[in-house]
């Protein structure tokens, strides 16, 4: 993940050092300052803080419509998502263009590997718009965490994960009731084949696992993965800045290690962003499949 800050003294110092013997050092200093979320000159290491997920309000302060940096990132992610698919599908051709091919590849991935694979062609087509929206919305908001000058995922604060979890949960309930209005809740709480004497144990467990735990786990799994990824990357790049420009002597060598780990975890975070989008859409399809099962 690349991090940027407005740190004018550091840039002024770096520009002053752009002489031939020190040019590489100055350029490295500028590059690292673009990777870390903060830079201080007090000689101490400052690691990441949870306060980064609660930035100051930018617009509409003290109103129900407060907008901070993370909200703006979410708006941007949605706008880019809409633009990408508009550009990829506005002029559909039999021989697809490169943009159309990429859009179709993404849509086919969700249709074939998630919707139809779990729900079949009929029900897969029925719930495909929802699964496609969930997958690409989560993906685009996750990926902002590694984009320079954005630096944080739109799903790292509970709002979007909770909203999508509630939508997934509501769709699961709707599908079950629509399929078997009189049997859905009964079969969910009193599974067939269980001895009646065990219902006193099984029913509370089924209620908690089916109707309480599912939306909670969907929400927390996505949010916590994005939070942890952000904090790790901030830690690595902050440590890089500290070792290179503040630490003394041989401790500067540790900066090379933290820089390598930072870039490695940036690539790993790309994988996590895609994987979490896939898992969220996949589990939504699994829950719908369970609601549509013949036992219900």
C-alpha positions in Angstrom: 0.0 0.0 0.0 1.4 3.4 -0.9 0.8 6.2 1.6 1.1 10.0 1.1 1.1 13.0 3.4 1.5 16.7 3.0 4.8 17.3 4.8 6.2 20.4 3.3 9.3 20.7 5.4 10.5 17.2 4.3 9.9 18.0 0.7 11.7 21.4 1.0 14.7 19.6 2.7 14.7 16.9 0.0 14.7 19.5 -2.8 17.6 21.3 -1.1 19.6 18.0 -1.1 19.2 17.4 -4.8 22.8 17.7 -5.5 24.7 15.0 -7.3 26.2 13.3 -4.3 23.0 13.2 -2.4 20.4 12.9 -5.1 19.5 9.3 -4.5 19.1 9.8 -0.8 16.8 12.8 -1.4 14.7 10.9 -3.9 14.4 7.9 -1.5 13.3 10.3 1.2 10.5 11.7 -0.9 9.4 8.2 -2.0 9.2 6.9 1.5 7.2 10.0 2.6 4.7 9.1 -0.1 4.3 5.7 1.5 3.8 6.5 5.2 0.7 8.1 6.7 2.6 10.4 9.0 6.1 11.8 9.5 7.5 13.3 12.7 10.8 14.8 13.7 10.7 14.0 17.4 13.0 11.0 17.0 10.4 8.5 18.1 8.6 5.7 16.2 4.9 6.3 15.8 2.9 3.2 14.8 -0.6 3.0 13.3 -3.6 4.1 15.3 -7.2 3.0 15.2 -8.1 6.7 15.0 -7.2 6.5 11.3 -10.6 4.9 10.7 -12.4 7.9 12.3 -11.1 10.9 10.2 -12.2 14.4 10.7 -15.5 15.6 9.0 -14.9 17.4 5.8 -18.5 18.4 4.8 -21.8 18.9 6.6 -20.4 18.8 10.1 -22.9 18.4 13.0 -25.5 17.0 10.6 -26.8 13.5 9.9 -25.1 13.7 6.5 -21.5 14.2 7.7 -18.9 13.4 5.0 -15.4 12.4 5.9 -12.5 11.1 3.9 -13.7 7.5 4.0 -17.1 8.5 2.8 -15.5 10.3 -0.1 -13.4 7.2 -0.9 -16.6 5.2 -1.0 -18.3 7.7 -3.4 -15.2 7.5 -5.6 -15.2 3.7 -5.6 -18.8 3.6 -6.7 -18.3 6.2 -9.3 -15.3 4.4 -10.8 -17.2 1.1 -10.7 -20.1 2.6 -12.6 -17.8 4.3 -15.1 -15.9 1.0 -15.8 -19.0 -0.9 -16.6 -20.5 1.9 -18.6 -17.4 2.2 -20.7 -17.2 -1.6 -21.1 -20.8 -2.1 -22.1 -22.0 1.0 -23.8 -21.2 -0.3 -27.3 -21.6 -4.0 -27.3 -20.3 -5.8 -30.3 -20.2 -9.4 -31.6 -16.4 -9.1 -31.7 -15.8 -7.5 -28.3 -13.4 -4.7 -27.7 -10.8 -4.9 -25.0 -13.0 -3.0 -22.5 -16.0 -5.1 -23.4 -14.0 -8.3 -23.0 -12.8 -7.3 -19.5 -16.4 -6.4 -18.4 -17.8 -9.7 -19.8 -15.0 -11.7 -18.1 -15.8 -10.2 -14.7 -19.5 -10.7 -15.2 -19.1 -14.3 -16.4 -16.9 -15.1 -13.4 -19.7 -14.2 -11.0 -22.4 -15.8 -13.2 -20.6 -19.1 -13.7 -18.4 -19.6 -10.7 -20.8 -18.3 -8.0 -24.4 -18.0 -9.2 -24.9 -20.9 -11.5 -22.4 -23.2 -9.7 -24.3 -22.9 -6.5 -27.9 -22.1 -7.4 -28.3 -23.6 -10.9 -29.2 -21.7 -14.0 -32.7 -20.8 -13.0 -32.1 -19.5 -9.5 -28.7 -18.3 -10.5 -30.1 -16.0 -13.1 -32.7 -14.8 -10.6 -30.2 -13.7 -8.0 -27.3 -12.8 -10.4 -27.8 -9.0 -10.2 -27.5 -9.1 -6.4 -24.4 -11.3 -6.4 -22.8 -9.3 -9.1 -23.4 -6.1 -7.2 -22.0 -7.5 -4.0 -18.9 -8.9 -5.6 -17.9 -5.8 -7.5 -18.9 -3.3 -4.8 -16.8 -5.1 -2.2 -13.9 -5.5 -4.7 -13.7 -1.9 -5.7 -14.1 -0.6 -2.1 -11.4 -3.1 -0.9 -8.9 -2.1 -3.6 -8.9 1.6 -2.5 -6.8 0.4 0.4 -3.7 0.1 -1.8 -4.2 3.0 -4.2 -1.9 6.0 -3.5 -3.5 9.1 -1.9 -6.6 7.0 -0.9 -4.8 4.5 1.3 -7.7 3.0 3.1 -10.5 0.6 2.1 -14.0 1.8 2.0 -15.0 -1.4 3.7 -12.7 -0.9 6.7 -15.4 0.9 8.6 -18.5 -1.0 9.6 -21.1 0.9 7.5 -20.7 -0.8 4.1 -20.0 -4.3 5.5 -23.0 -4.1 7.8 -25.3 -2.9 5.0 -24.2 -5.7 2.7 -24.5 -8.2 5.5 -28.1 -7.1 6.2 -28.9 -7.2 2.5 -27.5 -10.7 2.2 -29.4 -11.8 5.3 -32.6 -10.3 4.1 -32.3 -12.0 0.7 -31.7 -15.4 2.5 -34.9 -14.9 4.5 -36.8 -13.7 1.5 -35.7 -16.7 -0.6 -36.7 -19.2 2.1 -40.1 -17.7 2.7 -40.8 -17.4 -1.0 -39.8 -21.1 -1.6 -41.7 -22.6 1.4 -43.7 -20.0 3.4 -45.0 -22.6 5.9 -41.9 -24.7 6.3 -38.9 -22.4 6.1 -38.7 -21.3 9.8 -39.9 -24.7 11.1 -37.3 -26.7 9.2 -34.6 -24.1 10.0 -35.3 -24.4 13.8 -36.4 -28.0 13.9 -34.3 -29.9 11.4 -35.9 -33.1 10.1 -34.5 -36.3 11.4 -33.4 -35.0 14.8 -35.0 -36.9 17.8 -37.6 -34.6 19.4 -35.9 -34.8 22.8 -32.8 -33.1 21.3 -34.7 -30.1 20.0 -34.3 -28.3 23.3 -30.5 -28.2 22.5 -30.6 -28.1 18.7 -33.2 -25.4 18.2 -31.4 -22.6 20.2 -28.2 -23.5 18.4 -29.9 -23.4 15.0 -31.6 -20.1 15.8 -28.3 -18.5 16.8 -26.2 -19.9 14.0 -28.8 -19.3 11.2 -30.5 -16.1 12.2 -28.0 -14.2 14.3 -24.4 -15.4 13.5 -24.6 -15.3 9.7 -25.0 -11.5 9.2 -22.6 -10.8 12.0 -19.8 -13.0 10.6 -20.3 -11.6 7.1 -19.9 -8.1 8.4 -17.0 -8.7 10.8 -15.0 -11.0 8.4 -14.9 -8.3 5.7 -14.3 -5.3 8.0 -11.6 -6.9 10.2 -9.6 -8.2 7.2 -9.5 -4.7 5.8 -8.6 -3.1 9.1 -5.8 -5.6 9.8 -4.4 -5.2 6.3 -4.4 -1.4 6.6 -2.7 -1.4 10.0 0.0 -3.9 8.9 0.9 -1.8 5.8 1.0 1.4 7.8 3.2 -0.3 10.3 5.7 -1.5 7.7 6.0 1.8 5.8 6.1 3.9 9.1 8.9 1.6 10.3 10.7 2.1 7.0 10.6 5.9 7.4 11.8 5.6 11.0 14.7 3.3 10.2 15.9 5.2 7.2 15.6 8.8 8.4 15.5 8.7 12.2 17.3 5.6 13.6 21.1 5.7 14.1 23.9 3.5 12.9 23.2 -0.1 11.9 19.5 0.2 12.7 19.1 1.9 9.3 19.6 -1.5 7.7 16.3 -2.7 9.2 14.6 -0.2 6.9 15.4 -2.3 3.8 13.6 -5.3 5.4 10.5 -3.3 6.4 10.3 -1.8 2.9 10.5 -5.2 1.3 7.8 -6.5 3.6 5.7 -3.5 2.9 5.7 -4.1 -0.8 5.1 -7.8 -0.3 2.1 -7.2 1.9 0.8 -4.7 -0.6 0.7 -7.4 -3.2 -0.8 -9.7 -0.6 -3.5 -7.1 0.1 -4.5 -7.2 -3.5 -5.2 -10.9 -3.2 -7.1 -10.3 0.1 -9.2 -7.6 -1.6 -10.3 -10.0 -4.4 -10.6 -13.0 -2.0 -12.9 -11.1 0.4 -15.2 -10.0 -2.4 -15.4 -13.6 -3.6 -16.1 -15.0 -0.2 -18.8 -12.4 0.6 -20.6 -13.1 -2.7 -20.0 -16.9 -2.4 -21.4 -17.1 1.2 -24.4 -15.1 0.1 -25.1 -17.6 -2.6 -24.6 -20.5 -0.2 -27.1 -19.0 2.3 -29.6 -18.6 -0.5 -29.0 -22.1 -1.7 -29.7 -23.4 1.8 -32.9 -21.4 2.0 -34.0 -22.9 -1.4 -33.1 -26.5 -0.4 -35.9 -29.1 -0.7 -35.9 -29.7 3.1 -37.4 -26.2 3.5 
